[in-house]
Every structure is written in C-alpha cells, then in structure tokens.
Amino acid sequence: MIYCIGLGNPGETYQLTRHNVGIRALEAIHDTNGFSSFMLPQHKQYRSSTGKIGSTAVVLVRPEVFMNNSGQVVGHFKSDLQKESSGLVVIHDDVALPIGVIRISEGRGDGGHNGVKSIISVLGTKKFIRIRIGVAPNFVTDADAGADISEDAREQKKPVINLESFVLKKFTPDEEKELEKVLPKVSEALVCMLDKGIEVAMNIHN
C-alpha cells in the first residue's frame, strides 16, 4: 500500500496559489489513473481516494488542514507506514526550483518547507519519498512578489522575497501554461516510480 499525499491549504482562497500545487498534482493523478471519488472520513482532516497504479494499491490523500499541520493527517496512517509493505509519497511545492521542473528525492530534510517539517516531526523520520514541484519563476519583481528590494539586490536583479507571502500568491497566466505541462509529468513520475523503482524514476524525471 502506498499513501500519496499532496500538500496545500484547504478552501477556495488558496486553491490556485503556489503553495497548493501539490494538491493540484494529486488531482491530476486522480483524474488520469481511474481512482475512486474522494471521500471525507469521520475525523474530517483529509479526503482520500483509492485505486491501483499497475499492481500497487494506492491511497491518494488530500489534506483538509492547513499546510503547517500536514503531519496531523499523516499521523492517521502512521501505523500502516511502519509496515514494510507500505510507503509514503509526499508531493509539494519547492521555491528553490523554477516552474517547469520536478525533482524526486528520498530521505532528505525538510528544506525549510513547513508541511514537510510537520510530517517529519510526526513520523519521527525523513525516510519517505518526495516529489517536489518548482514554483519559482525565472525572475520575480518586487511588484509580483510584494517584496522589499534593497538597492544592492536591485542592481544584481536578485529581489529579496518574503517567501511566506510569495507562496500564497497565485500563478501568472503564463505560469499556469507551464503548470499544464508539469502536472501530467508528476503523474508520469509516480507511475514510473511504482512500476520501475525510484532509481529509474529519478534518472528519467529528475
């Protein structure tokens, strides 16, 4: 059994923000691989959908809690993840990667991502797979990011970005076009990983 969780914030306000690209990727996986409808369990902390990718049973998990509390959701199936037959794949945004890029990794630290940090804290380990989706544009202006730009940074064209507010901003129309190309790649990467193993998937998709 593989649990695949797409990180983000609940509610329409955040639906199209950079921080919610993990949930959007999860929905793309759901729509292209014949999964069941998302159901809301009694505890109401996440919606889940079940299906198979190849011969592997997969549970797609969509959190109904805010990003910083993502670990609470994973805690619901922590006991399952302690079995050798189970695994966890976390899909989330990465401000260190440009839009159009995805990276598969395993056993890495949180990289400053609060959702991942919360999951590591609850599980007590960083030994799980992550698919990181780039959300950083090739360039960011102070108007786009709502950032204060120092004179030195302005000369170097390196804006000082308030990351907390930046990830809660929506993608531009041009960036949305890039996302339309990227989200199917996340689904392809997951299918490849489950079919041929993480090493092969990393060689192909990283």
Protein Blocks (a to p, Z undefined) as FASTA:
>chain_A
ZZddddddedjklmmgmklmmmmmmmmmmmmnopacddddfkopaccddddehjbccddd
ddfbdfklmmmmmmmmmmmmmpmkbccddddddfkbcehiacddehiaekopaklmmmmm
mnopabdcdddddfbdfbdcfklnopacdfklmmnopacddfklmmmpccdfklmmmmmm
mmmmmmmmmmmmmmnojklmmmmmZZ
